Amino acid sequence: MEQLRRLCSVDGILDFDSTPDRQVAEFACGVSTAFLAGGEADMKNLRAFVDAYDPPQKPSESEPLLELFKQTHTAPTGTP
């Protein structure tokens, strides 16, 4: 818990020395959640950018995946 207090404290701004353990944990969870939410938004924006630049090529749902594989990959013929 002391390490968590130290990580959450900001010199001269936030001091968690006399704060109850539960409040320190709640603060740490809130900061972590906000960080992860920001990362999620960034990833969504990046995915939208990549898709706009190079739209994904999706096979038709009615076409079996094995048939698609056979069309794009040829097996070697003959024996060495």
C-alpha positions in Angstrom: 0.0 0.0 0.0 2.9 2.3 0.7 4.2 1.9 -2.9 0.7 2.7 -4.2 0.6 5.8 -2.1 4.0 6.9 -3.4 3.0 6.3 -7.0 -0.2 8.3 -6.6 1.4 11.2 -4.8 2.5 14.2 -6.8 5.0 16.5 -5.0 3.3 19.5 -3.6 0.0 18.7 -5.3 -1.4 15.4 -4.0 -0.3 13.8 -0.8 -1.8 10.5 0.2 0.1 10.0 3.5 -2.9 10.5 5.7 -5.6 9.2 3.3 -7.4 6.0 4.1 -6.3 2.9 2.2 -9.6 2.6 0.5 -9.5 6.1 -1.0 -6.0 5.6 -2.2 -7.1 2.4 -4.0 -10.2 4.1 -5.5 -8.0 6.9 -6.8 -5.5 4.5 -8.4 -8.3 2.5 -10.0 -9.8 5.8 -11.4 -6.5 6.8 -12.9 -5.9 3.4 -14.4 -9.4 3.3 -15.9 -9.0 6.8 -17.4 -5.6 5.7 -18.9 -7.1 2.6 -20.5 -10.1 4.5 -21.8 -7.8 7.0 -23.5 -5.9 4.1 -25.0 -9.1 2.5 -26.3 -10.1 5.8 -28.0 -6.7 6.1 -29.6 -6.8 2.6 -30.9 -10.3 3.1 -32.4 -9.2 6.3 -34.1 -6.1 4.5 -35.5 -8.2 1.6 -36.8 -10.5 4.1 -38.5 -7.5 5.8 -40.1 -6.0 2.6 -41.3 -9.4 1.3 -42.7 -9.9 4.6 -44.5 -6.4 4.4 -46.0 -6.6 0.7 -46.9 -10.1 -0.8 -46.6 -10.1 -4.4 -45.3 -10.7 -7.1 -47.9 -13.3 -9.4 -46.5 -14.4 -12.6 -48.2 -18.1 -13.0 -48.9 -19.8 -14.7 -46.0 -21.5 -17.1 -48.4 -18.1 -18.3 -49.8 -16.5 -21.1 -47.8 -13.1 -20.2 -46.4 -11.6 -23.4 -47.7 -12.6 -22.5 -51.3 -11.1 -19.0 -50.9 -7.9 -20.6 -49.6 -7.8 -23.0 -52.7 -8.2 -20.0 -55.0 -5.3 -18.1 -53.6 -2.8 -21.0 -52.9 -1.7 -23.5 -55.4 -0.2 -26.8 -54.4 3.1 -27.8 -56.0 2.7 -30.4 -58.8 4.9 -33.4 -59.6 7.5 -35.1 -57.4 11.1 -34.1 -57.1 
